[in-house]
């Protein structure tokens, strides 16, 4: 796994690990879809990504990124310290418990 300069990742298509969870009406969990996300904005402190299929987007700290891995389907996989949950209209983010 490697750390990559966030500014060089702008406009790249990535997948998230763990993949975003999906919920219907915020209660019923739906099967996960391994969506592509585009990095719309990137600074040394923050990333803004948008889901290409659903158009959900959010901004988060680069401290929430564990690393970046190569991928054969996209420009890479972002390994996150957060879990993204998509609903029909909203997007929620929860920290992932540390495995220490």
N, CA and C atoms as an extended XYZ file, in Angstrom:
300
Properties=species:S:1:pos:R:3:atomname:S:1:resname:S:1:resid:I:1 pbc="F F F"
N         0.850       -1.168        0.000 N   UNK     1
C         0.000        0.000        0.000 CA  UNK     1
C         0.896        1.232        0.000 C   UNK     1
N         0.457        2.267       -0.689 N   UNK     2
C         1.281        3.463       -0.762 CA  UNK     2
C         0.453        4.696       -0.482 C   UNK     2
N         1.125        5.711        0.027 N   UNK     3
C         0.504        7.014        0.202 CA  UNK     3
C         0.803        7.794       -1.067 C   UNK     3
N        -0.194        8.461       -1.571 N   UNK     4
C        -0.042        9.211       -2.803 CA  UNK     4
C        -0.402       10.656       -2.520 C   UNK     4
N         0.261       11.583       -3.181 N   UNK     5
C        -0.052       12.991       -3.009 CA  UNK     5
C        -1.507       13.227       -3.424 C   UNK     5
N        -2.343       13.717       -2.503 N   UNK     6
C        -3.765       13.923       -2.827 CA  UNK     6
C        -3.990       14.801       -4.049 C   UNK     6
N        -3.182       15.835       -4.219 N   UNK     7
C        -3.378       16.739       -5.349 CA  UNK     7
C        -3.217       16.013       -6.689 C   UNK     7
N        -2.394       14.970       -6.731 N   UNK     8
C        -2.188       14.214       -7.968 CA  UNK     8
C        -3.339       13.251       -8.245 C   UNK     8
N        -4.234       13.091       -7.285 N   UNK     9
C        -5.348       12.156       -7.451 CA  UNK     9
C        -6.606       12.835       -8.000 C   UNK     9
N        -6.576       14.139       -8.161 N   UNK    10
C        -7.760       14.856       -8.644 CA  UNK    10
C        -8.203       14.308      -10.001 C   UNK    10
N        -9.503       14.101      -10.146 N   UNK    11
C       -10.176       13.574      -11.332 CA  UNK    11
C        -9.913       12.088      -11.574 C   UNK    11
N        -9.272       11.413      -10.647 N   UNK    12
C        -9.061        9.967      -10.786 CA  UNK    12
C       -10.320        9.224      -10.350 C   UNK    12
N       -10.553        8.072      -10.953 N   UNK    13
C       -11.663        7.209      -10.552 CA  UNK    13
C       -11.106        6.131       -9.636 C   UNK    13
N       -11.756        5.961       -8.492 N   UNK    14
C       -11.298        4.998       -7.501 CA  UNK    14
C       -12.467        4.155       -7.000 C   UNK    14
N       -12.136        3.077       -6.340 N   UNK    15
C       -13.121        2.302       -5.595 CA  UNK    15
C       -12.780        2.476       -4.121 C   UNK    15
N       -13.760        2.279       -3.254 N   UNK    16
C       -13.546        2.436       -1.819 CA  UNK    16
C       -13.439        1.081       -1.143 C   UNK    16
N       -12.570        1.004       -0.152 N   UNK    17
C       -12.530       -0.161        0.720 CA  UNK    17
C       -12.541        0.337        2.159 C   UNK    17
N       -13.526       -0.025        2.936 N   UNK    18
C       -14.607       -0.928        2.574 CA  UNK    18
C       -15.599       -0.256        1.621 C   UNK    18
N       -16.273       -1.076        0.770 N   UNK    19
C       -17.271       -0.505       -0.137 CA  UNK    19
C       -18.395        0.173        0.646 C   UNK    19
N       -19.017        1.150        0.041 N   UNK    20
C       -20.122        1.853        0.702 CA  UNK    20
C       -21.265        0.890        0.988 C   UNK    20
N       -21.858        1.047        2.152 N   UNK    21
C       -23.054        0.275        2.487 CA  UNK    21
C       -24.250        1.038        1.940 C   UNK    21
N       -25.340        0.335        1.689 N   UNK    22
C       -26.556        0.976        1.179 CA  UNK    22
C       -27.713        0.645        2.097 C   UNK    22
N       -28.588        1.627        2.287 N   UNK    23
C       -29.762        1.412        3.140 CA  UNK    23
C       -30.977        2.024        2.463 C   UNK    23
N       -32.118        1.367        2.624 N   UNK    24
C       -33.385        1.884        2.117 CA  UNK    24
C       -34.146        2.480        3.285 C   UNK    24
N       -34.531        3.734        3.146 N   UNK    25
C       -35.230        4.470        4.204 CA  UNK    25
C       -34.486        4.404        5.534 C   UNK    25
N       -33.192        4.322        5.437 N   UNK    26
C       -32.282        4.342        6.582 CA  UNK    26
C       -32.436        3.165        7.533 C   UNK    26
N       -33.216        2.143        7.170 N   UNK    27
C       -33.385        1.007        8.076 CA  UNK    27
C       -33.068       -0.347        7.432 C   UNK    27
N       -33.460       -0.546        6.201 N   UNK    28
C       -33.267       -1.833        5.550 CA  UNK    28
C       -31.946       -1.829        4.786 C   UNK    28
N       -31.051       -2.718        5.171 N   UNK    29
C       -29.759       -2.781        4.482 CA  UNK    29
C       -29.915       -3.486        3.140 C   UNK    29
N       -29.360       -2.873        2.095 N   UNK    30
C       -29.385       -3.425        0.742 CA  UNK    30
C       -28.018       -4.028        0.415 C   UNK    30
N       -27.941       -4.886       -0.585 N   UNK    31
C       -26.637       -5.438       -0.970 CA  UNK    31
C       -25.676       -4.315       -1.375 C   UNK    31
N       -24.422       -4.512       -1.071 N   UNK    32
C       -23.411       -3.511       -1.432 CA  UNK    32
C       -23.120       -3.575       -2.922 C   UNK    32
N       -22.799       -2.415       -3.493 N   UNK    33
C       -22.382       -2.319       -4.889 CA  UNK    33
C       -21.003       -1.674       -4.874 C   UNK    33
N       -20.068       -2.296       -5.551 N   UNK    34
C       -18.694       -1.787       -5.570 CA  UNK    34
C       -18.593       -0.656       -6.594 C   UNK    34
N       -19.118        0.505       -6.216 N   UNK    35
C       -19.201        1.654       -7.118 CA  UNK    35
C       -17.846        2.294       -7.393 C   UNK    35
N       -17.816        3.026       -8.490 N   UNK    36
C       -16.672        3.895       -8.795 CA  UNK    36
C       -16.973        5.279       -8.241 C   UNK    36
N       -15.955        5.896       -7.711 N   UNK    37
C       -16.045        7.252       -7.179 CA  UNK    37
C       -14.993        8.096       -7.889 C   UNK    37
N       -15.310        9.368       -8.142 N   UNK    38
C       -14.346       10.276       -8.750 CA  UNK    38
C       -13.875       11.274       -7.701 C   UNK    38
N       -12.588       11.472       -7.654 N   UNK    39
C       -12.036       12.475       -6.748 CA  UNK    39
C       -12.211       13.825       -7.430 C   UNK    39
N       -13.172       14.603       -6.938 N   UNK    40
C       -13.529       15.866       -7.568 CA  UNK    40
C       -12.625       17.005       -7.116 C   UNK    40
N       -12.162       16.939       -5.879 N   UNK    41
C       -11.281       17.983       -5.362 CA  UNK    41
C       -10.315       17.338       -4.388 C   UNK    41
N        -9.103       17.828       -4.356 N   UNK    42
C        -8.098       17.253       -3.473 CA  UNK    42
C        -7.111       18.316       -3.020 C   UNK    42
N        -6.906       18.367       -1.716 N   UNK    43
C        -5.871       19.216       -1.133 CA  UNK    43
C        -5.043       18.330       -0.214 C   UNK    43
N        -4.040       18.885        0.428 N   UNK    44
C        -3.244       18.083        1.352 CA  UNK    44
C        -4.041       17.700        2.595 C   UNK    44
N        -5.147       18.398        2.860 N   UNK    45
C        -5.949       18.129        4.055 CA  UNK    45
C        -7.285       17.443        3.803 C   UNK    45
N        -7.856       17.631        2.604 N   UNK    46
C        -9.202       17.113        2.344 CA  UNK    46
C        -9.330       16.538        0.941 C   UNK    46
N       -10.268       15.592        0.823 N   UNK    47
C       -10.672       15.061       -0.474 CA  UNK    47
C       -12.174       15.242       -0.605 C   UNK    47
N       -12.641       15.501       -1.805 N   UNK    48
C       -14.067       15.477       -2.086 CA  UNK    48
C       -14.263       14.451       -3.187 C   UNK    48
N       -15.138       13.475       -2.917 N   UNK    49
C       -15.382       12.440       -3.906 CA  UNK    49
C       -16.861       12.379       -4.236 C   UNK    49
N       -17.150       11.934       -5.452 N   UNK    50
C       -18.536       11.819       -5.914 CA  UNK    50
C       -18.745       10.408       -6.474 C   UNK    50
N       -19.875        9.809       -6.118 N   UNK    51
C       -20.238        8.493       -6.619 CA  UNK    51
C       -20.724        8.672       -8.059 C   UNK    51
N       -20.089        8.013       -8.995 N   UNK    52
C       -20.407        8.203      -10.406 CA  UNK    52
C       -21.813        7.702      -10.741 C   UNK    52
N       -22.272        6.652      -10.077 N   UNK    53
C       -23.590        6.081      -10.366 CA  UNK    53
C       -24.719        6.870       -9.712 C   UNK    53
N       -24.566        7.231       -8.442 N   UNK    54
C       -25.669        7.851       -7.687 CA  UNK    54
C       -25.557        9.365       -7.554 C   UNK    54
N       -24.374        9.910       -7.776 N   UNK    55
C       -24.077       11.338       -7.636 CA  UNK    55
C       -24.045       11.810       -6.180 C   UNK    55
N       -24.025       10.886       -5.211 N   UNK    56
C       -23.771       11.269       -3.822 CA  UNK    56
C       -22.337       11.801       -3.763 C   UNK    56
N       -22.097       12.795       -2.930 N   UNK    57
C       -20.734       13.302       -2.777 CA  UNK    57
C       -20.506       13.718       -1.337 C   UNK    57
N       -19.241       13.739       -0.939 N   UNK    58
C       -18.885       14.218        0.391 CA  UNK    58
C       -17.421       14.597        0.441 C   UNK    58
N       -17.102       15.429        1.417 N   UNK    59
C       -15.753       15.915        1.659 CA  UNK    59
C       -15.291       15.319        2.979 C   UNK    59
N       -14.047       14.854        3.028 N   UNK    60
C       -13.525       14.269        4.251 CA  UNK    60
C       -12.019       14.522        4.356 C   UNK    60
N       -11.517       14.363        5.564 N   UNK    61
C       -10.114       14.612        5.853 CA  UNK    61
C        -9.227       13.521        5.263 C   UNK    61
N        -8.045       13.912        4.792 N   UNK    62
C        -7.094       12.917        4.301 CA  UNK    62
C        -6.606       12.021        5.440 C   UNK    62
N        -6.806       12.430        6.687 N   UNK    63
C        -6.463       11.583        7.831 CA  UNK    63
C        -7.363       10.353        7.887 C   UNK    63
N        -8.482       10.373        7.171 N   UNK    64
C        -9.408        9.236        7.118 CA  UNK    64
C        -9.014        8.197        6.066 C   UNK    64
N        -7.902        8.445        5.381 N   UNK    65
C        -7.427        7.527        4.349 CA  UNK    65
C        -6.260        6.714        4.899 C   UNK    65
N        -6.408        5.385        4.887 N   UNK    66
C        -5.303        4.504        5.316 CA  UNK    66
C        -4.225        4.429        4.244 C   UNK    66
N        -4.648        4.439        2.986 N   UNK    67
C        -3.688        4.346        1.896 CA  UNK    67
C        -4.389        4.175        0.555 C   UNK    67
N        -3.585        3.959       -0.459 N   UNK    68
C        -4.061        3.835       -1.827 CA  UNK    68
C        -3.400        2.610       -2.430 C   UNK    68
N        -4.180        1.739       -3.055 N   UNK    69
C        -3.644        0.521       -3.660 CA  UNK    69
C        -3.925        0.513       -5.150 C   UNK    69
N        -3.072       -0.114       -5.932 N   UNK    70
C        -3.349       -0.237       -7.358 CA  UNK    70
C        -4.582       -1.111       -7.594 C   UNK    70
N        -5.231       -0.904       -8.728 N   UNK    71
C        -6.440       -1.638       -9.070 CA  UNK    71
C        -6.481       -1.820      -10.582 C   UNK    71
N        -6.977       -2.953      -11.038 N   UNK    72
C        -7.048       -3.194      -12.485 CA  UNK    72
C        -8.282       -2.576      -13.126 C   UNK    72
N        -9.323       -2.263      -12.323 N   UNK    73
C       -10.575       -1.731      -12.872 CA  UNK    73
C       -10.644       -0.207      -12.862 C   UNK    73
N        -9.881        0.443      -11.970 N   UNK    74
C        -9.943        1.901      -11.815 CA  UNK    74
C        -8.530        2.436      -11.628 C   UNK    74
N        -8.436        3.703      -11.244 N   UNK    75
C        -7.130        4.303      -10.968 CA  UNK    75
C        -6.596        3.909       -9.591 C   UNK    75
N        -7.363        3.138       -8.841 N   UNK    76
C        -6.875        2.667       -7.550 CA  UNK    76
C        -7.997        2.427       -6.563 C   UNK    76
N        -7.619        1.889       -5.417 N   UNK    77
C        -8.557        1.650       -4.327 CA  UNK    77
C        -8.137        2.522       -3.153 C   UNK    77
N        -9.072        3.320       -2.655 N   UNK    78
C        -8.817        4.111       -1.452 CA  UNK    78
C        -9.200        3.265       -0.244 C   UNK    78
N        -8.241        2.967        0.608 N   UNK    79
C        -8.523        2.245        1.851 CA  UNK    79
C        -8.832        3.291        2.908 C   UNK    79
N       -10.040        3.214        3.452 N   UNK    80
C       -10.529        4.244        4.365 CA  UNK    80
C       -10.587        3.782        5.816 C   UNK    80
N       -10.561        4.749        6.717 N   UNK    81
C       -10.767        4.521        8.151 CA  UNK    81
C       -12.211        4.824        8.518 C   UNK    81
N       -13.034        5.064        7.510 N   UNK    82
C       -14.443        5.407        7.714 CA  UNK    82
C       -15.316        4.487        6.876 C   UNK    82
N       -16.576        4.332        7.303 N   UNK    83
C       -17.561        3.560        6.542 CA  UNK    83
C       -18.577        4.526        5.960 C   UNK    83
N       -18.787        4.470        4.671 N   UNK    84
C       -19.758        5.316        3.977 CA  UNK    84
C       -21.066        4.528        3.857 C   UNK    84
N       -22.180        5.196        4.166 N   UNK    85
C       -23.500        4.585        4.042 CA  UNK    85
C       -24.353        5.490        3.153 C   UNK    85
N       -24.892        4.914        2.082 N   UNK    86
C       -25.740        5.662        1.148 CA  UNK    86
C       -27.202        5.313        1.388 C   UNK    86
N       -28.054        6.323        1.382 N   UNK    87
C       -29.499        6.104        1.374 CA  UNK    87
C       -30.023        6.732        0.089 C   UNK    87
N       -31.360        6.784       -0.060 N   UNK    88
C       -31.907        7.347       -1.296 CA  UNK    88
C       -31.420        8.770       -1.531 C   UNK    88
N       -31.370        9.579       -0.481 N   UNK    89
C       -31.008       10.992       -0.623 CA  UNK    89
C       -29.768       11.411        0.129 C   UNK    89
N       -29.389       10.651        1.136 N   UNK    90
C       -28.332       11.090        2.041 CA  UNK    90
C       -27.114       10.186        1.993 C   UNK    90
N       -26.055       10.691        2.593 N   UNK    91
C       -24.827        9.949        2.758 CA  UNK    91
C       -24.371       10.161        4.190 C   UNK    91
N       -24.065        9.075        4.879 N   UNK    92
C       -23.596        9.139        6.254 CA  UNK    92
C       -22.194        8.537        6.313 C   UNK    92
N       -21.397        9.014        7.250 N   UNK    93
C       -20.037        8.513        7.416 CA  UNK    93
C       -19.839        8.155        8.891 C   UNK    93
N       -19.307        6.955        9.127 N   UNK    94
C       -19.057        6.490       10.492 CA  UNK    94
C       -17.606        6.032       10.600 C   UNK    94
N       -16.963        6.298       11.744 N   UNK    95
C       -15.601        5.789       11.917 CA  UNK    95
C       -15.619        4.267       12.030 C   UNK    95
N       -14.570        3.642       11.551 N   UNK    96
C       -14.424        2.196       11.688 CA  UNK    96
C       -13.595        1.946       12.934 C   UNK    96
N       -14.034        1.034       13.781 N   UNK    97
C       -13.310        0.721       15.007 CA  UNK    97
C       -11.898        0.230       14.671 C   UNK    97
N       -10.935        0.704       15.412 N   UNK    98
C        -9.546        0.307       15.214 CA  UNK    98
C        -9.364       -1.151       15.580 C   UNK    98
N        -8.485       -1.842       14.877 N   UNK    99
C        -8.266       -3.267       15.134 CA  UNK    99
C        -7.119       -3.504       16.109 C   UNK    99
N        -6.668       -2.484       16.831 N   UNK   100
C        -5.562       -2.638       17.790 CA  UNK   100
C        -6.031       -3.387       18.999 C   UNK   100
